[in-house]
Amino acid sequence: MRVYNNYKEFKNTLERLRERYKGEMGCCVSITGYVRNYDLVEGRRIPCEGMFVEDRSREIEGIVEDALKRYPILDVVVYHNIGHLKVGDIITSIYVFARHRREAFLACEYIIDRIKSL
């Protein structure tokens, strides 16, 4: 499993992967998205107090598998929060392990762009 809804399990897996790829990986690229206190609608800022996020784990697993095929990366682990989230909560956190930074950045960008399009 590479996609987690439980943050503690995600962090434990992240630490195991750091140990597993020590010496083999050249970098770990990550991005973490948070709930903002506004949303953009047609270019205008609309205040918001939170959001509801559906469980998209199955779709995200597919995106991760696709990224692993497209890019020469070692591994990926994703946290995707679900339910009612408040301002400041983590929505998604992605870590890409790779030998080189270029493919890590490309894979990370690919994954987050695909998740945001769900």
C-alpha positions as a Markdown table, in Angstrom:
| # | Residue | x | y | z |
|---|---|---|---|---|
| 1 | Met | 0.0 | 0.0 | 0.0 |
| 2 | Arg | 1.3 | 3.4 | -0.9 |
| 3 | Val | -1.7 | 5.7 | -0.1 |
| 4 | Tyr | -2.7 | 6.3 | 3.6 |
| 5 | Asn | -5.6 | 8.0 | 5.3 |
| 6 | Asn | -4.1 | 7.5 | 8.7 |
| 7 | Tyr | -1.3 | 10.0 | 9.3 |
| 8 | Lys | 0.6 | 7.9 | 11.9 |
| 9 | Glu | 0.7 | 4.9 | 9.5 |
| 10 | Phe | 1.9 | 7.3 | 6.7 |
| 11 | Lys | 4.7 | 8.7 | 8.8 |
| 12 | Asn | 5.8 | 5.2 | 9.9 |
| 13 | Thr | 5.9 | 4.0 | 6.3 |
| 14 | Leu | 7.8 | 7.2 | 5.3 |
| 15 | Glu | 10.5 | 6.4 | 7.9 |
| 16 | Arg | 10.8 | 2.8 | 6.8 |
| 17 | Leu | 11.2 | 3.9 | 3.2 |
| 18 | Arg | 13.9 | 6.4 | 4.2 |
| 19 | Glu | 15.9 | 3.6 | 5.8 |
| 20 | Arg | 15.2 | 1.2 | 3.0 |
| 21 | Tyr | 16.5 | 3.5 | 0.3 |
| 22 | Lys | 19.4 | 5.0 | 2.3 |
| 23 | Gly | 22.5 | 4.9 | 0.0 |
| 24 | Glu | 20.4 | 4.2 | -3.1 |
| 25 | Met | 18.3 | 7.4 | -3.2 |
| 26 | Gly | 19.8 | 10.7 | -4.2 |
| 27 | Cys | 16.8 | 12.7 | -3.0 |
| 28 | Cys | 13.3 | 12.6 | -1.6 |
| 29 | Val | 11.0 | 15.3 | -3.1 |
| 30 | Ser | 7.8 | 16.2 | -1.3 |
| 31 | Ile | 4.8 | 18.4 | -1.3 |
| 32 | Thr | 2.2 | 19.0 | 1.4 |
| 33 | Gly | -1.1 | 20.7 | 0.7 |
| 34 | Tyr | -3.2 | 22.4 | 3.3 |
| 35 | Val | -6.7 | 23.8 | 3.6 |
| 36 | Arg | -6.6 | 27.5 | 3.0 |
| 37 | Asn | -8.9 | 30.1 | 4.5 |
| 38 | Tyr | -10.2 | 31.0 | 1.0 |
| 39 | Asp | -11.1 | 29.3 | -2.3 |
| 40 | Leu | -10.6 | 30.7 | -5.8 |
| 41 | Val | -13.8 | 30.9 | -7.8 |
| 42 | Glu | -13.5 | 32.4 | -11.3 |
| 43 | Gly | -10.4 | 34.3 | -10.1 |
| 44 | Arg | -12.0 | 35.7 | -7.0 |
| 45 | Arg | -11.1 | 34.9 | -3.4 |
| 46 | Ile | -14.0 | 33.4 | -1.6 |
| 47 | Pro | -13.6 | 33.0 | 2.2 |
| 48 | Cys | -14.1 | 29.4 | 3.5 |
| 49 | Glu | -13.9 | 27.7 | 6.9 |
| 50 | Gly | -13.0 | 24.3 | 5.7 |
| 51 | Met | -13.9 | 21.6 | 3.2 |
| 52 | Phe | -15.1 | 18.0 | 2.9 |
| 53 | Val | -12.7 | 15.6 | 1.2 |
| 54 | Glu | -14.0 | 12.2 | -0.2 |
| 55 | Asp | -11.9 | 9.0 | 0.1 |
| 56 | Arg | -10.1 | 8.8 | -3.3 |
| 57 | Ser | -7.5 | 6.2 | -2.1 |
| 58 | Arg | -8.2 | 3.7 | -4.9 |
| 59 | Glu | -7.9 | 6.4 | -7.6 |
| 60 | Ile | -4.7 | 7.8 | -6.0 |
| 61 | Glu | -3.2 | 4.3 | -5.9 |
| 62 | Gly | -3.7 | 4.1 | -9.6 |
| 63 | Ile | -2.1 | 7.5 | -10.1 |
| 64 | Val | 0.9 | 6.4 | -8.0 |
| 65 | Glu | 1.2 | 3.1 | -10.0 |
| 66 | Asp | 1.1 | 5.1 | -13.2 |
| 67 | Ala | 3.9 | 7.5 | -12.0 |
| 68 | Leu | 6.1 | 4.5 | -11.0 |
| 69 | Lys | 5.8 | 3.3 | -14.6 |
| 70 | Arg | 6.3 | 6.7 | -16.2 |
| 71 | Tyr | 9.3 | 7.9 | -14.2 |
| 72 | Pro | 12.5 | 6.1 | -13.1 |
| 73 | Ile | 11.8 | 6.6 | -9.4 |
| 74 | Leu | 12.3 | 4.3 | -6.5 |
| 75 | Asp | 9.0 | 4.7 | -4.5 |
| 76 | Val | 6.2 | 6.9 | -3.6 |
| 77 | Val | 4.1 | 7.3 | -0.4 |
| 78 | Val | 1.0 | 9.5 | -0.1 |
| 79 | Tyr | -1.2 | 10.7 | 2.7 |
| 80 | His | -4.7 | 11.8 | 1.7 |
| 81 | Asn | -6.8 | 13.2 | 4.5 |
| 82 | Ile | -10.6 | 12.5 | 4.3 |
| 83 | Gly | -13.8 | 13.9 | 5.8 |
| 84 | His | -14.5 | 17.4 | 7.1 |
| 85 | Leu | -11.3 | 19.3 | 7.3 |
| 86 | Lys | -10.7 | 22.7 | 8.8 |
| 87 | Val | -8.4 | 25.6 | 7.8 |
| 88 | Gly | -4.8 | 24.6 | 8.3 |
| 89 | Asp | -5.4 | 20.8 | 8.1 |
| 90 | Ile | -3.2 | 18.7 | 5.7 |
| 91 | Ile | -5.2 | 17.6 | 2.7 |
| 92 | Thr | -2.4 | 15.6 | 0.9 |
| 93 | Ser | 1.2 | 14.9 | 1.4 |
| 94 | Ile | 3.4 | 13.2 | -1.3 |
| 95 | Tyr | 6.9 | 11.9 | -0.9 |
| 96 | Val | 8.8 | 10.7 | -4.0 |
| 97 | Phe | 12.1 | 8.7 | -3.5 |
| 98 | Ala | 14.5 | 8.8 | -6.5 |
| 99 | Arg | 18.1 | 8.5 | -7.5 |
| 100 | His | 18.0 | 11.9 | -9.1 |
| 101 | Arg | 16.1 | 15.1 | -8.4 |
| 102 | Arg | 14.8 | 15.8 | -12.0 |
| 103 | Glu | 12.7 | 12.6 | -12.1 |
| 104 | Ala | 11.6 | 13.1 | -8.5 |
| 105 | Phe | 10.3 | 16.6 | -9.2 |
| 106 | Leu | 8.6 | 15.5 | -12.4 |
| 107 | Ala | 6.9 | 12.5 | -10.7 |
| 108 | Cys | 5.8 | 14.6 | -7.8 |
| 109 | Glu | 4.3 | 17.3 | -10.0 |
| 110 | Tyr | 2.6 | 14.6 | -12.1 |
| 111 | Ile | 1.0 | 13.0 | -9.0 |
| 112 | Ile | -0.3 | 16.2 | -7.4 |
| 113 | Asp | -1.6 | 17.5 | -10.7 |
| 114 | Arg | -3.5 | 14.2 | -11.3 |
| 115 | Ile | -4.9 | 14.2 | -7.7 |
| 116 | Lys | -6.1 | 17.8 | -8.0 |
| 117 | Ser | -8.0 | 16.8 | -11.2 |
| 118 | Leu | -10.0 | 14.1 | -9.4 |
